[in-house]
Amino acid sequence: MIDIKRIRETPDLVKKTAEEKNLRVDIDQLLAFDGRRREIETEFNDLRHEQRQAGEQMAKASKGEKAALAKSLKDVKTRLQTLDSERDTVEAQLGELMLLVPQIPHPDAPRGRDESGNVEVRRHGEPKRKTDFGFEFKDHLDLGTAFGLFDIERGVKIAGSRNYVLTGLGARLHEAVLRLAWDLMIERGYTPLTVPVLVSDKLMYGTGFFPLHQEEVYRCERDDQSLVGTAEVPVTGFHSDEILDEAELPKRYFARSTCFRREAGAGGKDTRGLYRIHFFDKLEQVIVCKADADESARLHAEIIANSEALLQALEMPYRVVEVCTGDMGQGKFRMYDIETWMPSRDAFSETHSASSFHDFQARRLNLRYRDSATGKPEFCHTLNNTVVASPRILIPLIELHQNADGSITVPQALRVHLGGIERIGK
């Protein structure tokens, strides 16, 4: 949610932003509701003042004057009730539209209609194509099946399509990657949280997943709760409805959670293997900071660097791309994806998503801090990024480290979490 004052002052910019982000919201209607709400407030306050004055006059009035004042007070009371009811209706209509208004992106964010407009920022390492291995390449599904790392067929049997079971060394490899990420974030001074994965609708609206992305979410309608698709939701909502001290900021958190996504609309896309699945485990990093654009930018770079450090430890080539307006989503001020090279897809594919929201989520969550200079409450800025998500990360990990003899080399950084295992083989 953005400041209503900004919409009033720059309606054309907000309309342009909605168009650039491929969103539909009637800004003119929104401003009409806002105007009517302010008219109601003015009339309501004037009538309350008139009501108080009439009440004071009643005590001093003659018998004949009291009858007229009583009639006037009754009319005022009736009008106040009408206005109060209309205000509730107008505020509800305004609130629904406000939830659709996009965050205005950074002026330097690439403009584009979809992911084709994303811009590569840098690369680390060299991509290795299937033909570069010098032997018959096998994708992660063939390798994983051969070595008993996971079982797709039985995963589908027990839970339906886009499900899987990690088995044996596959489960251990999954845990090793997550543990490596955990250790990295502890070393970098982030505070770990263990959070609920079933959350209230208030948090889903507050973080911006509702109302636009409800189809992607597994709902528990009986309890008005949802399974989260990322720990971003409970961690960002951790300080909702609070006023923090500026001296406490920035707050650096990370949390591991199981994530659930319906993948609605994916159809037959990415059905082979572990790329697009209904549940996975992820470490997510979240920062809450003061409303300072320069500090937000520095912290955005920091959370991206954390993820790059992990990928470098796993010895995998990747690239960082800046996401364009048409692909970044409603609430993002600036967004970068990290894409890791996956030989079976012959492409860099998304493994991390780093977003700066400025005050978009904080306004929805009523997340504030007290400015040390003015003493006034201000809305915080929020940022988040994946540390690692598994088992998607196992795709490049398995494929890139395969050997001519059919074995898979375990990167040095993971061996301590695998009891010293150096290779996975027959």
ZIFEN-V134620 format. One line per field, one symbol per residue. ss: DSSP state (~ for helix, > for strand, _ for the rest). phi: phi as a letter, one per 20 degrees, with the letter a starting at -180 (. if undefined). A space follows every 50 residues. Layout:
# ZIFEN-V134620
ss: ???
phi: ???
This chain:
# ZIFEN-V134620
ss: ___~~~~~~_~~~~~~~~~~______~~~~~~~~~~~~~~~~~~~~~~~~ ~~~~~~~~~~__~~~~~~~~~~~~~~~~~~~~~~~~~~~~~~~~~~~~__ ______________~~~_>>>>>>_____~~~_______~~~~~~~___> >~~~~~~~~_____>>__~~~~~~~~~~~~~~~~~~~___>>>____>>> ~~~~~~_______~~~_>>>~~~_>>>____~~~~~~~~___>>>~~~__ >>>>>>>>>>__________________>>>>>>>>>>>___~~~~~~~~ ~~~~~~~~~~~~~____>>>>>__~~~~_____>>>>>>>>>~~~_>>>> >>>>>>>>_~~~~~~__>>>______>>>_>>>>>>>>>>_~~~~~~~~~ _>_____>>__~~~~~~~____>>__
phi: .dfgfffffcfffffffgffemddbefffgffffffffffffffffffff fffffffgfdffgffffffffffffffffffffffffgfffffffffffd fefffggefgeaebffefcfeaccndfdegfefnbffcefffffffdmeb cfgffffebnfmcaceclfffffgfffffffgfffffeneefcdcfddcf fgffffenedefcffedeedgfdlccffeafgffffegdgmcdefgffef edcbbebfdccflfnflefleemdfdcebadbeddccdcfecfffgffff fffffgfffffffemcfbcdceefgfdenfeeebbcdddefcgfelafcf cbcdcddlegffffeldcceffeemefcffdcbbafeaccegffgfffff dfcfenecfeggfeffecmnfdcdbf
